[in-house]
Amino acid sequence: MKIEILGMGCPKCKQLTENAQTAAKELNIQAEITKVTDIDKISEYGVMMTPALVIDGTVVSAGKIISKDEIKKIISK
């Protein structure tokens, strides 16, 4: 599973990264979690507000921090 956090490194982006890492760990899922800070790559996803969460190439959240529990629900689908 590939999880990407789109954002420029703001506190919200860092919190979303922590939430994603915790969710994957709690579900015992091997996930490659990367941060994407390149504005061109972020815009390629059609994201206008960060932070955004991308799982396996699909934007699942943008413009807000979602909790680890919400991420766990998305991952489990």
N, CA, C and O atoms as a GROMACS GRO file, in nm:
protein
  308
    1MET      N    1   0.085  -0.117   0.000
    1MET     CA    2   0.000   0.000   0.000
    1MET      C    3   0.089   0.123   0.000
    1MET      O    4   0.189   0.129   0.071
    2LYS      N    5   0.051   0.221  -0.081
    2LYS     CA    6   0.126   0.345  -0.089
    2LYS      C    7   0.038   0.458  -0.038
    2LYS      O    8  -0.071   0.482  -0.089
    3ILE      N    9   0.088   0.528   0.064
    3ILE     CA   10   0.016   0.641   0.122
    3ILE      C   11   0.102   0.765   0.101
    3ILE      O   12   0.220   0.767   0.135
    4GLU      N   13   0.039   0.868   0.044
    4GLU     CA   14   0.112   0.993   0.021
    4GLU      C   15   0.041   1.105   0.097
    4GLU      O   16  -0.082   1.114   0.099
    5ILE      N   17   0.122   1.190   0.160
    5ILE     CA   18   0.072   1.309   0.226
    5ILE      C   19   0.114   1.426   0.139
    5ILE      O   20   0.233   1.451   0.120
    6LEU      N   21   0.017   1.499   0.087
    6LEU     CA   22   0.046   1.613   0.001
    6LEU      C   23   0.041   1.740   0.084
    6LEU      O   24  -0.060   1.768   0.150
    7GLY      N   25   0.148   1.817   0.082
    7GLY     CA   26   0.152   1.942   0.156
    7GLY      C   27   0.293   1.996   0.164
    7GLY      O   28   0.391   1.927   0.134
    8MET      N   29   0.302   2.120   0.206
    8MET     CA   30   0.430   2.189   0.205
    8MET      C   31   0.508   2.175   0.336
    8MET      O   32   0.613   2.236   0.352
    9GLY      N   33   0.457   2.095   0.429
    9GLY     CA   34   0.528   2.074   0.554
    9GLY      C   35   0.475   2.156   0.670
    9GLY      O   36   0.544   2.174   0.770
   10CYS      N   37   0.354   2.205   0.658
   10CYS     CA   38   0.292   2.283   0.764
   10CYS      C   39   0.256   2.191   0.882
   10CYS      O   40   0.259   2.069   0.868
   11PRO      N   41   0.221   2.249   0.996
   11PRO     CA   42   0.182   2.166   1.112
   11PRO      C   43   0.067   2.070   1.081
   11PRO      O   44   0.065   1.958   1.132
   12LYS      N   45  -0.028   2.112   0.999
   12LYS     CA   46  -0.140   2.025   0.963
   12LYS      C   47  -0.092   1.905   0.882
   12LYS      O   48  -0.140   1.793   0.901
   13CYS      N   49   0.004   1.929   0.794
   13CYS     CA   50   0.060   1.820   0.713
   13CYS      C   51   0.133   1.720   0.802
   13CYS      O   52   0.122   1.599   0.784
   14LYS      N   53   0.208   1.772   0.899
   14LYS     CA   54   0.281   1.686   0.991
   14LYS      C   55   0.185   1.602   1.075
   14LYS      O   56   0.210   1.484   1.099
   15GLN      N   57   0.073   1.662   1.119
   15GLN     CA   58  -0.025   1.589   1.198
   15GLN      C   59  -0.090   1.479   1.115
   15GLN      O   60  -0.110   1.368   1.164
   16LEU      N   61  -0.123   1.509   0.989
   16LEU     CA   62  -0.184   1.408   0.902
   16LEU      C   63  -0.086   1.292   0.879
   16LEU      O   64  -0.127   1.176   0.873
   17THR      N   65   0.042   1.324   0.865
   17THR     CA   66   0.143   1.220   0.847
   17THR      C   67   0.148   1.129   0.970
   17THR      O   68   0.152   1.007   0.957
   18GLU      N   69   0.147   1.189   1.088
   18GLU     CA   70   0.148   1.111   1.212
   18GLU      C   71   0.024   1.022   1.220
   18GLU      O   72   0.034   0.906   1.259
   19ASN      N   73  -0.092   1.077   1.186
   19ASN     CA   74  -0.216   1.000   1.190
   19ASN      C   75  -0.211   0.881   1.095
   19ASN      O   76  -0.254   0.772   1.130
   20ALA      N   77  -0.157   0.902   0.975
   20ALA     CA   78  -0.148   0.794   0.877
   20ALA      C   79  -0.051   0.686   0.925
   20ALA      O   80  -0.079   0.567   0.911
   21GLN      N   81   0.062   0.728   0.980
   21GLN     CA   82   0.159   0.631   1.030
   21GLN      C   83   0.100   0.548   1.144
   21GLN      O   84   0.118   0.427   1.149
   22THR      N   85   0.029   0.614   1.235
   22THR     CA   86  -0.032   0.544   1.348
   22THR      C   87  -0.140   0.448   1.300
   22THR      O   88  -0.149   0.336   1.348
   23ALA      N   89  -0.222   0.491   1.205
   23ALA     CA   90  -0.329   0.406   1.152
   23ALA      C   91  -0.272   0.280   1.089
   23ALA      O   92  -0.320   0.169   1.115
   24ALA      N   93  -0.170   0.296   1.006
   24ALA     CA   94  -0.108   0.180   0.940
   24ALA      C   95  -0.046   0.086   1.043
   24ALA      O   96  -0.057  -0.036   1.031
   25LYS      N   97   0.019   0.143   1.143
   25LYS     CA   98   0.082   0.062   1.246
   25LYS      C   99  -0.022  -0.016   1.326
   25LYS      O  100  -0.004  -0.135   1.353
   26GLU      N  101  -0.131   0.052   1.364
   26GLU     CA  102  -0.235  -0.014   1.444
   26GLU      C  103  -0.305  -0.125   1.366
   26GLU      O  104  -0.350  -0.223   1.425
   27LEU      N  105  -0.315  -0.108   1.233
   27LEU     CA  106  -0.377  -0.211   1.150
   27LEU      C  107  -0.276  -0.318   1.108
   27LEU      O  108  -0.312  -0.416   1.042
   28ASN      N  109  -0.150  -0.297   1.147
   28ASN     CA  110  -0.043  -0.390   1.111
   28ASN      C  111  -0.033  -0.407   0.959
   28ASN      O  112  -0.019  -0.518   0.908
   29ILE      N  113  -0.039  -0.293   0.890
   29ILE     CA  114  -0.032  -0.292   0.743
   29ILE      C  115   0.103  -0.236   0.702
   29ILE      O  116   0.148  -0.134   0.752
   30GLN      N  117   0.166  -0.306   0.609
   30GLN     CA  118   0.291  -0.256   0.552
   30GLN      C  119   0.255  -0.147   0.452
   30GLN      O  120   0.194  -0.174   0.348
   31ALA      N  121   0.293  -0.025   0.483
   31ALA     CA  122   0.260   0.086   0.395
   31ALA      C  123   0.384   0.171   0.372
   31ALA      O  124   0.463   0.196   0.463
   32GLU      N  125   0.398   0.214   0.248
   32GLU     CA  126   0.503   0.309   0.213
   32GLU      C  127   0.440   0.448   0.227
   32GLU      O  128   0.354   0.486   0.148
   33ILE      N  129   0.484   0.523   0.328
   33ILE     CA  130   0.428   0.655   0.353
   33ILE      C  131   0.529   0.759   0.310
   33ILE      O  132   0.642   0.763   0.360
   34THR      N  133   0.488   0.844   0.214
   34THR     CA  134   0.578   0.947   0.164
   34THR      C  135   0.511   1.082   0.171
   34THR      O  136   0.388   1.094   0.170
   35LYS      N  137   0.595   1.185   0.180
   35LYS     CA  138   0.546   1.322   0.180
   35LYS      C  139   0.575   1.382   0.042
   35LYS      O  140   0.686   1.369  -0.010
   36VAL      N  141   0.476   1.446  -0.014
   36VAL     CA  142   0.492   1.512  -0.143
   36VAL      C  143   0.482   1.663  -0.119
   36VAL      O  144   0.376   1.714  -0.081
   37THR      N  145   0.592   1.733  -0.140
   37THR     CA  146   0.594   1.877  -0.116
   37THR      C  147   0.605   1.959  -0.244
   37THR      O  148   0.592   2.081  -0.241
   38ASP      N  149   0.628   1.893  -0.356
   38ASP     CA  150   0.641   1.960  -0.486
   38ASP      C  151   0.503   2.009  -0.531
   38ASP      O  152   0.413   1.928  -0.554
   39ILE      N  153   0.488   2.139  -0.545
   39ILE     CA  154   0.358   2.198  -0.578
   39ILE      C  155   0.306   2.148  -0.713
   39ILE      O  156   0.185   2.133  -0.731
   40ASP      N  157   0.395   2.121  -0.807
   40ASP     CA  158   0.352   2.069  -0.937
   40ASP      C  159   0.293   1.929  -0.924
   40ASP      O  160   0.191   1.898  -0.987
   41LYS      N  161   0.357   1.844  -0.842
   41LYS     CA  162   0.305   1.709  -0.822
   41LYS      C  163   0.172   1.712  -0.747
   41LYS      O  164   0.082   1.634  -0.775
   42ILE      N  165   0.161   1.805  -0.650
   42ILE     CA  166   0.036   1.818  -0.575
   42ILE      C  167  -0.076   1.859  -0.669
   42ILE      O  168  -0.186   1.805  -0.662
   43SER      N  169  -0.048   1.954  -0.758
   43SER     CA  170  -0.152   2.001  -0.849
   43SER      C  171  -0.189   1.895  -0.953
   43SER      O  172  -0.300   1.898  -1.007
   44GLU      N  173  -0.098   1.802  -0.982
   44GLU     CA  174  -0.130   1.692  -1.075
   44GLU      C  175  -0.244   1.606  -1.021
   44GLU      O  176  -0.318   1.545  -1.098
   45TYR      N  177  -0.257   1.600  -0.888
   45TYR     CA  178  -0.367   1.526  -0.826
   45TYR      C  179  -0.497   1.605  -0.826
   45TYR      O  180  -0.602   1.552  -0.790
   46GLY      N  181  -0.491   1.733  -0.867
   46GLY     CA  182  -0.610   1.817  -0.866
   46GLY      C  183  -0.642   1.872  -0.728
   46GLY      O  184  -0.753   1.919  -0.704
   47VAL      N  185  -0.546   1.867  -0.638
   47VAL     CA  186  -0.566   1.914  -0.501
   47VAL      C  187  -0.540   2.064  -0.495
   47VAL      O  188  -0.435   2.112  -0.537
   48MET      N  189  -0.638   2.137  -0.441
   48MET     CA  190  -0.624   2.282  -0.428
   48MET      C  191  -0.594   2.324  -0.284
   48MET      O  192  -0.539   2.432  -0.260
   49MET      N  193  -0.630   2.238  -0.188
   49MET     CA  194  -0.605   2.269  -0.048
   49MET      C  195  -0.531   2.153   0.017
   49MET      O  196  -0.566   2.036  -0.002
   50THR      N  197  -0.430   2.188   0.094
   50THR     CA  198  -0.355   2.085   0.166
   50THR      C  199  -0.385   2.098   0.314
   50THR      O  200  -0.432   2.204   0.357
   51PRO      N  201  -0.361   1.997   0.392
   51PRO     CA  202  -0.301   1.871   0.354
   51PRO      C  203  -0.400   1.781   0.281
   51PRO      O  204  -0.522   1.796   0.294
   52ALA      N  205  -0.346   1.689   0.204
   52ALA     CA  206  -0.429   1.591   0.134
   52ALA      C  207  -0.370   1.453   0.158
   52ALA      O  208  -0.249   1.436   0.177
   53LEU      N  209  -0.458   1.355   0.155
   53LEU     CA  210  -0.417   1.217   0.177
   53LEU      C  211  -0.450   1.138   0.051
   53LEU      O  212  -0.563   1.139   0.002
   54VAL      N  213  -0.348   1.069  -0.001
   54VAL     CA  214  -0.363   0.988  -0.122
   54VAL      C  215  -0.327   0.844  -0.087
   54VAL      O  216  -0.220   0.817  -0.033
   55ILE      N  217  -0.418   0.753  -0.118
   55ILE     CA  218  -0.392   0.612  -0.093
   55ILE      C  219  -0.397   0.538  -0.226
   55ILE      O  220  -0.498   0.539  -0.296
   56ASP      N  221  -0.286   0.473  -0.259
   56ASP     CA  222  -0.273   0.399  -0.385
   56ASP      C  223  -0.318   0.482  -0.505
   56ASP      O  224  -0.389   0.433  -0.593
   57GLY      N  225  -0.276   0.609  -0.508
   57GLY     CA  226  -0.302   0.696  -0.622
   57GLY      C  227  -0.436   0.766  -0.623
   57GLY      O  228  -0.464   0.842  -0.716
   58THR      N  229  -0.520   0.744  -0.521
   58THR     CA  230  -0.652   0.806  -0.515
   58THR      C  231  -0.657   0.906  -0.400
   58THR      O  232  -0.625   0.871  -0.286
   59VAL      N  233  -0.698   1.030  -0.429
   59VAL     CA  234  -0.713   1.130  -0.325
   59VAL      C  235  -0.836   1.094  -0.241
   59VAL      O  236  -0.947   1.085  -0.294
   60VAL      N  237  -0.815   1.073  -0.112
   60VAL     CA  238  -0.926   1.035  -0.024
   60VAL      C  239  -0.965   1.148   0.071
   60VAL      O  240  -1.070   1.142   0.134
   61SER      N  241  -0.881   1.249   0.082
   61SER     CA  242  -0.910   1.362   0.168
   61SER      C  243  -0.824   1.480   0.125
   61SER      O  244  -0.708   1.462   0.089
   62ALA      N  245  -0.882   1.601   0.130
   62ALA     CA  246  -0.805   1.721   0.096
   62ALA      C  247  -0.855   1.839   0.178
   62ALA      O  248  -0.975   1.854   0.202
   63GLY      N  249  -0.762   1.921   0.220
   63GLY     CA  250  -0.797   2.045   0.288
   63GLY      C  251  -0.827   2.032   0.437
   63GLY      O  252  -0.870   2.129   0.500
   64LYS      N  253  -0.804   1.914   0.494
   64LYS     CA  254  -0.831   1.898   0.637
   64LYS      C  255  -0.748   1.783   0.692
   64LYS      O  256  -0.694   1.701   0.618
   65ILE      N  257  -0.740   1.782   0.823
   65ILE     CA  258  -0.672   1.671   0.892
   65ILE      C  259  -0.780   1.570   0.926
   65ILE      O  260  -0.880   1.603   0.990
   66ILE      N  261  -0.759   1.446   0.884
   66ILE     CA  262  -0.853   1.342   0.926
   66ILE      C  263  -0.785   1.257   1.032
   66ILE      O  264  -0.663   1.239   1.031
   67SER      N  265  -0.864   1.205   1.122
   67SER     CA  266  -0.811   1.131   1.237
   67SER      C  267  -0.756   0.995   1.195
   67SER      O  268  -0.785   0.945   1.086
   68LYS      N  269  -0.678   0.937   1.284
   68LYS     CA  270  -0.624   0.803   1.256
   68LYS      C  271  -0.738   0.703   1.242
   68LYS      O  272  -0.727   0.609   1.163
   69ASP      N  273  -0.846   0.722   1.317
   69ASP     CA  274  -0.960   0.630   1.306
   69ASP      C  275  -1.028   0.641   1.170
   69ASP      O  276  -1.069   0.540   1.113
   70GLU      N  277  -1.040   0.764   1.119
   70GLU     CA  278  -1.097   0.780   0.984
   70GLU      C  279  -1.006   0.717   0.879
   70GLU      O  280  -1.054   0.656   0.784
   71ILE      N  281  -0.876   0.733   0.896
   71ILE     CA  282  -0.781   0.673   0.803
   71ILE      C  283  -0.790   0.521   0.810
   71ILE      O  284  -0.785   0.454   0.707
   72LYS      N  285  -0.803   0.467   0.929
   72LYS     CA  286  -0.814   0.322   0.946
   72LYS      C  287  -0.939   0.269   0.872
   72LYS      O  288  -0.933   0.163   0.810
   73LYS      N  289  -1.049   0.342   0.878
   73LYS     CA  290  -1.172   0.300   0.807
   73LYS      C  291  -1.148   0.299   0.656
   73LYS      O  292  -1.191   0.207   0.586
   74ILE      N  293  -1.078   0.402   0.606
   74ILE     CA  294  -1.052   0.410   0.462
   74ILE      C  295  -0.959   0.298   0.419
   74ILE      O  296  -0.982   0.234   0.317
   75ILE      N  297  -0.854   0.273   0.496
   75ILE     CA  298  -0.757   0.169   0.463
   75ILE      C  299  -0.822   0.031   0.464
   75ILE      O  300  -0.791  -0.055   0.381
   76SER      N  301  -0.913   0.011   0.558
   76SER     CA  302  -0.975  -0.121   0.576
   76SER      C  303  -1.073  -0.158   0.466
   76SER      O  304  -1.108  -0.275   0.453
   77LYS      N  305  -1.117  -0.062   0.387
   77LYS     CA  306  -1.214  -0.089   0.280
   77LYS      C  307  -1.152  -0.172   0.170
   77LYS      O  308  -1.219  -0.205   0.072
   0.00000   0.00000   0.00000
